[in-house]
Amino acid sequence: MSDKRLIWSGALAEKVAVITGSTKGIGFAIARRLAQDGAHVVISSRKQQNVNQAVATLQREGLSVTGTVCHVGKAEDREQLVSKALEHSGGVDFLVCNAAVNPLVGSILGTSEQIWDKILDVNVKSPALLLSQMLPHMEKRGKGAVILVSSVAAYLPLVELGVYNVSKTALLSLTRVLAMELAPKGIRVNSLVPGIIETDFSKVLHKNELTGNIVKALSMQRQVGFGQPEDCAGLASFLCSPDASYITGENIVVAGFSPRL
Ligand SMILES: NC(=O)c1ccc[n+]([C@@H]2O[C@H](COP(=O)([O-])OP(=O)(O)OC[C@H]3O[C@@H](n4cnc5c(N)ncnc54)[C@H](OP(=O)(O)O)[C@@H]3O)[C@@H](O)[C@H]2O)c1
């Protein structure tokens, strides 16, 4: 363990963190990191088998985690997630809204109304709806942190990613609006903006010539071309920690380059 990790160890002790879409990829890496830093973490995703597997893996590492099925687009699943989180100590400190979908790779103008609804429901509406369900239990703690997982596609859209680009830009606005609304309650809202991170979700981009060129031209040079889920986990832990207690409404990019001015 590095010196840096020793300093961080325990920064989130006695806290409860809920993470959507956390059975693999970026969500799983964040779950592991928040638990390593002392939080009790509630894992969730759509499939029971995936939840069981992720919980068992982290419990074997000695981490404090539980889990439940939660398809973020379903109100009853979100309610179940809230109940599961309350089992630990009756409140919630951190909510990481990480789950997202992109059922169609293709033109935005060729997208059916059904697909538009699905992407906006899962990627944009569900974080806000889950937060409203969770909020009374975060308010009880007096302060808290929310992280919305956006994407570098919010700044640099790829035509092939269609409506997904729009949904991720909308999350940046959601972050700002929620940060303002919740500041008086002591709840901070920030956005983690990953670049191309090597997961199942981004497989379609791994062989894409344009993204390959972007990564080559703009990103920090590494042995592995794309970012890894763990690259996002430290920022999530920092944003939850007391060291970020005066940071809210920010969108922070983890991409090996900056897509902004
Ligand atoms: N990977 C990248 O390059 C990249 C770049 C920018 C932004 N992001 C964002 O990062 C987040 C995570 O992506 P990832 O690459 O880590 O994906 P991933 O490896 O495919 O993992 C997705 C996770 O979300 C769960 N999930 C999918 N749909 C869900 C739903 N409707 N409700 C609840 N859980 C759901 C999956 O489990 P189940 O199948 O069991 O539901 C899985 O645990 C997403 O918001 C994505 O937009 C990723």
The ligand as a Tripos MOL2 file, in Angstrom:
@<TRIPOS>MOLECULE
LIG
   48    52     1     0     0
SMALL
NO_CHARGES

@<TRIPOS>ATOM
      1 N1        -16.4270    2.9190  -19.8650 N.am      1 LIG1
      2 C1        -16.2800    4.1200  -20.3920 C.2       1 LIG1
      3 O1        -15.4450    4.3690  -21.2960 O.2       1 LIG1
      4 C2        -17.1410    5.2490  -19.8910 C.ar      1 LIG1
      5 C3        -16.8150    6.5450  -20.3400 C.ar      1 LIG1
      6 C4        -17.5580    7.5980  -19.8940 C.ar      1 LIG1
      7 C5        -18.5970    7.4000  -19.0210 C.ar      1 LIG1
      8 N2        -18.9000    6.1490  -18.6050 N.ar      1 LIG1
      9 C6        -20.0210    5.9800  -17.6670 C.3       1 LIG1
     10 O2        -19.5940    5.2230  -16.5480 O.3       1 LIG1
     11 C7        -20.7010    4.5130  -16.0150 C.3       1 LIG1
     12 C8        -20.3410    3.0510  -15.8390 C.3       1 LIG1
     13 O3        -19.9130    2.5260  -17.0590 O.3       1 LIG1
     14 P1        -18.9800    1.2380  -17.1500 P.3       1 LIG1
     15 O4        -18.1370    1.4470  -18.3370 O.co2     1 LIG1
     16 O5        -18.3610    0.9510  -15.8520 O.co2     1 LIG1
     17 O6        -20.0670    0.1060  -17.5010 O.3       1 LIG1
     18 P2        -20.0610   -1.5020  -17.2830 P.3       1 LIG1
     19 O7        -18.6980   -2.0040  -17.0070 O.co2     1 LIG1
     20 O8        -20.8210   -2.0430  -18.4390 O.co2     1 LIG1
     21 O9        -20.9240   -1.6600  -15.9500 O.3       1 LIG1
     22 C9        -22.2560   -1.2200  -15.9170 C.3       1 LIG1
     23 C10       -22.8620   -1.5640  -14.5900 C.3       1 LIG1
     24 O10       -24.1760   -1.0000  -14.5340 O.3       1 LIG1
     25 C11       -25.1470   -2.0430  -14.3080 C.3       1 LIG1
     26 N3        -26.3690   -1.5970  -14.9970 N.ar      1 LIG1
     27 C12       -26.5990   -1.4890  -16.3230 C.ar      1 LIG1
     28 N4        -27.8360   -0.9990  -16.5460 N.ar      1 LIG1
     29 C13       -28.3880   -0.7620  -15.3280 C.ar      1 LIG1
     30 C14       -29.6360   -0.2600  -14.8900 C.ar      1 LIG1
     31 N5        -30.5930    0.0960  -15.7560 N.pl3     1 LIG1
     32 N6        -29.8590   -0.1580  -13.5670 N.ar      1 LIG1
     33 C15       -28.9070   -0.5120  -12.6820 C.ar      1 LIG1
     34 N7        -27.7080   -1.0090  -13.0210 N.ar      1 LIG1
     35 C16       -27.4540   -1.1430  -14.3430 C.ar      1 LIG1
     36 C17       -24.4740   -3.3270  -14.7880 C.3       1 LIG1
     37 O11       -24.9080   -4.5230  -14.1250 O.3       1 LIG1
     38 P3        -26.2370   -5.3560  -14.5500 P.3       1 LIG1
     39 O12       -26.0200   -5.8160  -15.9370 O.co2     1 LIG1
     40 O13       -26.3210   -6.4750  -13.5390 O.co2     1 LIG1
     41 O14       -27.3690   -4.3850  -14.4170 O.co2     1 LIG1
     42 C18       -23.0270   -3.0480  -14.3640 C.3       1 LIG1
     43 O15       -22.8500   -3.2970  -12.9810 O.3       1 LIG1
     44 C19       -21.8690    4.7830  -16.9660 C.3       1 LIG1
     45 O16       -22.6180    5.8640  -16.4470 O.3       1 LIG1
     46 C20       -21.1990    5.2290  -18.2440 C.3       1 LIG1
     47 O17       -22.0180    6.0900  -19.0210 O.3       1 LIG1
     48 C21       -18.1960    5.0550  -19.0160 C.ar      1 LIG1
@<TRIPOS>BOND
     1     1     2 1
     2     2     3 2
     3     2     4 1
     4     4     5 ar
     5     4    48 ar
     6     5     6 ar
     7     6     7 ar
     8     7     8 ar
     9     8     9 1
    10     8    48 ar
    11     9    10 1
    12     9    46 1
    13    10    11 1
    14    11    12 1
    15    11    44 1
    16    12    13 1
    17    13    14 1
    18    14    15 2
    19    14    16 1
    20    14    17 1
    21    17    18 1
    22    18    19 2
    23    18    20 1
    24    18    21 1
    25    21    22 1
    26    22    23 1
    27    23    24 1
    28    23    42 1
    29    24    25 1
    30    25    26 1
    31    25    36 1
    32    26    27 ar
    33    26    35 ar
    34    27    28 ar
    35    28    29 ar
    36    29    30 ar
    37    29    35 ar
    38    30    31 1
    39    30    32 ar
    40    32    33 ar
    41    33    34 ar
    42    34    35 ar
    43    36    37 1
    44    36    42 1
    45    37    38 1
    46    38    39 2
    47    38    40 1
    48    38    41 1
    49    42    43 1
    50    44    45 1
    51    44    46 1
    52    46    47 1
@<TRIPOS>SUBSTRUCTURE
     1 LIG1         1 GROUP 0 **** ****
